[in-house]
């Protein structure tokens, strides 16, 4: 599923994978979240409910541009820098090239609206 993240006047695009977690995330759309920076590596936000991780590996490494779910905390994590393997990290999809640079420059408490792309 193609998605769009609207941050103020900037629109970022991405694609969700067809995993149980990706489909479950898609079922929550549209939604508006407030992003916070975490470790100078990712933008995170709590989700309204836990996502299904059925069939997901125990964890994964993240690359800049990955859309992920961190199951232990129940939050969305949008990576703008690479990150080593982490237990409980589930890849939901990928942002289009250049999106990681935009994410890196966002202030804490930036609001993002995520919806299915047209």
Contact map, one row per residue, 1 for C-alpha under 8 A:
1110000000000011110000000100000000000000000000000000000000000000000000000000000000000000000000000000000000000000000100
1111000000001111000000000000000000000000000000000000000000000000000000000000000000000000000000000000000000000000000110
1111100000001111000000000000000000000000000000000000000000000000000000000000000000000000000000000000000000000000011110
0111110000111100000000000000000000000000000000000000000000000000000000000000000000000000000000000000000000000000011110
0011111000111100000000000000000000000000000000000000000000000000000000000000000000000000000000000000000000000001111000
0001111111110000000000000000000000000000000000000000000000000000000000000000000000000000000000000000000000000001110000
0000111111110000000000000000000000000000000000000000000000000000000000000000000000000000000000000000000000000111100000
0000011111000000000000000000000000000000000000000000000000000000000000000000000000000000000000000000000000000011000000
0000011111100000000000000000000000000000000000000000000000000000000000000000000000000000000000000000000000000000000000
0000011111110000000000000000000000000000000000000000000000000000000000000000000000000000000000000000000000000000000000
0001111011111000000000000000000000000000000000000000000000000000000000000000000000000000000000000000000000000000000000
0001111001111100000000000000000000000000000000000000000000000000000000000000000000000000000000110010000000000000000000
0111100000111110000000000000000000000000000000000000000000000000000000000000000000000000000000110010000000000000000010
0111100000011111000000000000000000000000000000000000000000000000000000000000000000000000000011110000000000000000000000
1110000000001111100000000000000000000000000000000000000000000000000000000000000000000000000011110000000000000000000000
1110000000000111110001100100000000000000000000000000000000000000001000000000000000000000000111000000000000000000000000
1000000000000011111001100000000000000000000000000000000000000000000000000000000000000000000110000000000000000000000000
1000000000000001111101100000000000000000000000000000000000000000000000000000000000000000000000000000000000000000000000
0000000000000000111111100000000000000000000000000000001100000000000000000000000000000000000100000000000000000000000000
0000000000000000011111110000000000000000000000000001111100000000000000000000000000000000000000000000000000000000000000
0000000000000000001111111000000000000000000000000011110100000000000000000000000000000000010100000000000000000000000000
0000000000000001111111111100000000000000000000000000000000000000000000000000000000000000001110000000000000000000000000
0000000000000001111111111110000000000000000000000000000000000000000000000000000000000000000000000000000000000000000000
0000000000000000000111111111000000000000000000000011000000000000000000000000000000000000000000000000000000000000000000
0000000000000000000011111111100000000000000000000010000000000000000000000000000000000000000100000000000000000000000000
1000000000000001000001111111100000000000000000000000000000000000000000000000000000000000000000000000000000000000000100
0000000000000000000000111111100000000000000000000000000000000000000000000000000000000000000000000000000000000000000000
0000000000000000000000011111111000000000000000000000000000000000000000000000000000000000000000000000000000000000000000
0000000000000000000000001111111000000000000000000000000000000000000000000000000000000000000000000000000000000000011100
0000000000000000000000000001111100000000000000000000000000000000000000000000000000000000000000000000000000000000111100
0000000000000000000000000001111110000000000000000000000000000000000000000000000000000000000000000000000000000000111000
0000000000000000000000000000011111000000000000000000000000000000000000000000000000000000000000000000000000000011110000
0000000000000000000000000000001111100000000011100000000000000000000000000000000000000000000000000000000000000011100000
0000000000000000000000000000000111110000000010000000000000000000000000000000000000000000000000000000000000001111000000
0000000000000000000000000000000011111000001110000000000000000000000000000000000000000000000000000000000000011111000000
0000000000000000000000000000000001111100001110000000000000000000000000000000000000000000000000000000000000111100000000
0000000000000000000000000000000000111111111100000000000000000000000000000000000000000000000000000000000000110000000000
0000000000000000000000000000000000011111111100000000000000000000000000000000000000000000000000000000000000000000000000
0000000000000000000000000000000000001111110000000000000000000000000000000000000000000000000000000000000000000000000000
0000000000000000000000000000000000001111110000000000000000000000000000000000000010000000000000000000000100000000000000
0000000000000000000000000000000000001111111000000000000000000000000000000000001111100000000000000000000100000000000000
0000000000000000000000000000000000001111111100000000000000000000000000000000111110000000000000000000001100000000000000
0000000000000000000000000000000000111100111110000000000000000000000000000000111100000000000000000000001000000000000000
0000000000000000000000000000000000111100011111000000000000000000000000000011110000000000000000000000000000000000000000
0000000000000000000000000000000011110000001111100000000000000000000000000011100000000000000000000000000000000000000000
0000000000000000000000000000000010000000000111110000000000000000000000001111000000000000000000000000000000000000000000
0000000000000000000000000000000010000000000011111100000000000000000000000111000000000000000000000000000000000000000000
0000000000000000000000000000000000000000000001111100000000000000000000000000000000000000000000000000000000000000000000
0000000000000000000000000000000000000000000000111110000000000000000000000100000000000000000000000000000000000000000000
0000000000000000000000000000000000000000000000111111000000000000000000100100000000000000000000000000000000000000000000
0000000000000000000010011000000000000000000000001111100000000000000010100100000000000000000000000000000000000000000000
0000000000000000000110010000000000000000000000000111110000000000000000000000000000000000000000000000000000000000000000
0000000000000000000110000000000000000000000000000011111100000000000000100000000000000000010000000000000000000000000000
0000000000000000000110000000000000000000000000000001111100000000000000000000000000000000000000000000000000000000000000
0000000000000000001100000000000000000000000000000000111110000000000000000000000000000000000000000000000000000000000000
0000000000000000001110000000000000000000000000000000111111100000000000000000000000000000010000000000000000000000000000
0000000000000000000000000000000000000000000000000000001111110000000000000000000000000000010000000000000000000000000000
0000000000000000000000000000000000000000000000000000000111110000000000000000000000000011100000000000000000000000000000
0000000000000000000000000000000000000000000000000000000111111000000000000000000000001111110000000000000000000000000000
0000000000000000000000000000000000000000000000000000000011111100000000000000000000011111111000000000000000000000000000
0000000000000000000000000000000000000000000000000000000000111110000000000000000001111100100000000000000000000000000000
0000000000000000000000000000000000000000000000000000000000011111010000000000001001111000001000000000000000000000000000
0000000000000000000000000000000000000000000000000000000000001111110000000000001111100000000000000000000000000000000000
0000000000000000000000000000000000000000000000000000000000000111110000000000001111100000000000000001000000000000000000
0000000000000000000000000000000000000000000000000000000000000011111000000000011110000000000001111011000000000000000000
0000000000000000000000000000000000000000000000000000000000000111111100000000011100000000001111100000000000000000000000
0000000000000001000000000000000000000000000000000000000000000000111110000001111000000000001111100000000000000000000000
0000000000000000000000000000000000000000000000000000000000000000011111000001111000000000111110000000000000000000000000
0000000000000000000000000000000000000000000000000010000000000000001111100111100000000000111100000000000000000000000000
0000000000000000000000000000000000000000000000000000000000000000000111111111100000000001110000000000000000000000000000
0000000000000000000000000000000000000000000000000110100000000000000011111110000000000001110000000000000000000000000000
0000000000000000000000000000000000000000000000000000000000000000000001111100000000000001000000000000000000000000000000
0000000000000000000000000000000000000000000001000000000000000000000001111110000000000000000000000000000000000000000000
0000000000000000000000000000000000000000000001101110000000000000000011111111000000000000000000000000000000000000000000
0000000000000000000000000000000000000000000111100000000000000000000011101111100000000000000000000000000000000000000000
0000000000000000000000000000000000000000000111100000000000000000001111000111110000000000000000000000000000000000000000
0000000000000000000000000000000000000000011110000000000000000000001111000011111000000000000000000000000000000000000000
0000000000000000000000000000000000000000011100000000000000000000111100000001111100000000000000000000001000000000000000
0000000000000000000000000000000000000000111000000000000000000111111100000000111111000000000000000001001000000000000000
0000000000000000000000000000000000000000111000000000000000000011110000000000011111000000000000000011101100000000000000
0000000000000000000000000000000000000001110000000000000000000011100000000000001111100000000000000001000000000000000000
0000000000000000000000000000000000000000100000000000000000001111000000000000001111110000000000000000000000000000000000
0000000000000000000000000000000000000000100000000000000000001111000000000000000011111000000000000000000000000000000000
0000000000000000000000000000000000000000000000000000000000011100000000000000000001111100000000000000000000000000000000
0000000000000000000000000000000000000000000000000000000000111100000000000000000000111110000000000000000000000000000000
0000000000000000000000000000000000000000000000000000000000111000000000000000000000011111100000000000000000000000000000
0000000000000000000000000000000000000000000000000000000001110000000000000000000000001111100000000000000000000000000000
0000000000000000000000000000000000000000000000000000000001110000000001110000000000000111110000000000000000000000000000
0000000000000000000000000000000000000000000000000000000001111000000111100000000000000111111000000000000000000000000000
0000000000000000000010000000000000000000000000000000100110110000000111100000000000000001111100000000000000000000000000
0000000000000000000001000000000000000000000000000000000000010100011110000000000000000000111110000000000000000000000000
0000000000000001101011001000000000000000000000000000000000000000011110000000000000000000011111000000000000000000000000
0000000000000111100001000000000000000000000000000000000000000000011100000000000000000000001111100000000000000000000000
0000000000000111000000000000000000000000000000000000000000000000111000000000000000000000000111110000000000000000000000
0000000000011110000000000000000000000000000000000000000000000000111000000000000000000000000011111011000000000000000000
0000000000011110000000000000000000000000000000000000000000000000100000000000000000000000000001111110000000000000000000
0000000000000000000000000000000000000000000000000000000000000000100000000000000000000000000000111111000000000000000000
0000000000000000000000000000000000000000000000000000000000000000000000000000000000000000000000011111110000000000000000
0000000000011000000000000000000000000000000000000000000000000000100000000000000100000000000000111111111000000000000000
0000000000000000000000000000000000000000000000000000000000000001100000000000001110000000000000101111111100000000000000
0000000000000000000000000000000000000000000000000000000000000000000000000000000100000000000000000111111110000000000000
0000000000000000000000000000000000000000000000000000000000000000000000000000000000000000000000000111111111000000000000
0000000000000000000000000000000000000000011000000000000000000000000000000000011100000000000000000011111111000000000000
0000000000000000000000000000000000000001110000000000000000000000000000000000000100000000000000000001111111000000000000
0000000000000000000000000000000000000000000000000000000000000000000000000000000000000000000000000000111111100000000000
0000000000000000000000000000000000000000000000000000000000000000000000000000000000000000000000000000011111110100000000
0000000000000000000000000000000000011000000000000000000000000000000000000000000000000000000000000000000011111100000000
0000000000000000000000000000000000111000000000000000000000000000000000000000000000000000000000000000000001111100000000
0000000000000000000000000000000001110000000000000000000000000000000000000000000000000000000000000000000000111110000000
0000001000000000000000000000000001110000000000000000000000000000000000000000000000000000000000000000000001111111000000
0000001100000000000000000000000111100000000000000000000000000000000000000000000000000000000000000000000000001111100000
0000111100000000000000000000000111100000000000000000000000000000000000000000000000000000000000000000000000000111110000
0000111000000000000000000000011110000000000000000000000000000000000000000000000000000000000000000000000000000011111000
0011110000000000000000000000111100000000000000000000000000000000000000000000000000000000000000000000000000000001111100
0011100000000000000000000000111000000000000000000000000000000000000000000000000000000000000000000000000000000000111110
1111000000000000000000000100110000000000000000000000000000000000000000000000000000000000000000000000000000000000011111
0111000000001000000000000000000000000000000000000000000000000000000000000000000000000000000000000000000000000000001111
0000000000000000000000000000000000000000000000000000000000000000000000000000000000000000000000000000000000000000000111
